[in-house]
Amino acid sequence: MNTKGWAVRGVVYLVIWCILALAYFGWSRRQDTSGDPKLTLRMQSLAPISLILFAGALTFAAFDWLMSLEPAWFSTIFGVVIFAGSAVSILALTILIGLSFYKRGLVGNAINPEHFHDLGKLMFGFICFWTYVQFSQWMLIWYAGIPEEATWFMKRWDGGWQFVTYLLIFGHFVAPFVLLISRVQKRALGWLQVMCFWVILMHIVDLYWFVLPQAGRFHFHLADAGALLFVGGLFFTYVFWQLGRVPLLPVGDPRLQRSLHHHQTH
């Protein structure tokens, strides 16, 4: 965990993520112009190794950037916990961007309530998965009763952090579970939009809950919000810049017609 090794690994993680994202984005754009189905087969064949690279980099980044803040504490499922929260937030973000296109008429009826219903079900499922792995981590540490492990949770309970812990319990699980469990709720697009904003907010609180208790008592500093706005601003600037340059629909994808005619059977 020396500084040089930590920095080198951080660069490696970012390079892996960027290569995967840009490669699939590039192949998708080429497919839009050429309509070559071989590009689909290439993306499918490389998906397993890409998934392994992404999951491995995400897990080790979680260990390096978050879990190592408490050197005496360890968890073998910490990477799974971070992945679960990431899956929830990216599905919420996907729904929000899709809803923005849909409400502005930018994609016609190519994206419709049927798609948002399915995305809502996926998000709901990963909310439950996040809760399961978070609770499992806590339960196993509580059951073992090892002081070095229990200390990690005590830091997130004392010093004013008790409120944030309760907020995550009720805000990241109980509220979304109750307010999204119904089919009707997932198909009410205005309601789904509000819940997606809420879920992303809770994911941000979750990450801050991992980091800031190591600094002591609960307090809010402008630098905390500034760091988030800076990184988020860079990310969304690039994303929306690219959205303005490419078709919003994968017009060359051979499975596009299946998606356009997608409907619920129950």
Secondary structure, 3 states (H helix, E strand, C coil): CCHHHHHHHHHHHHHHHHHHHHHHHHHHHHHHHHCCHHHHHHHHHHHHHHHHHHHHHHHHHHHHHCHHHCCCCCCCCHHHHHHHHHHHHHHHHHHHHHHHHHHCCCCCCCCCHHHHHHHHHHHHHHHHHHHHHHHHHHHHHHHHCCHHHHHHHHHCCCCCCHHHHHHHHHHHHHHHHHHHCCHHHHHCHHHHHHHHHHHHHHHHHHHHHHHHHHHCCCCCCHHHHHHHHHHHHHHHHHHHHHHCCCCCCCCCCCCHHHHHCCCCCC
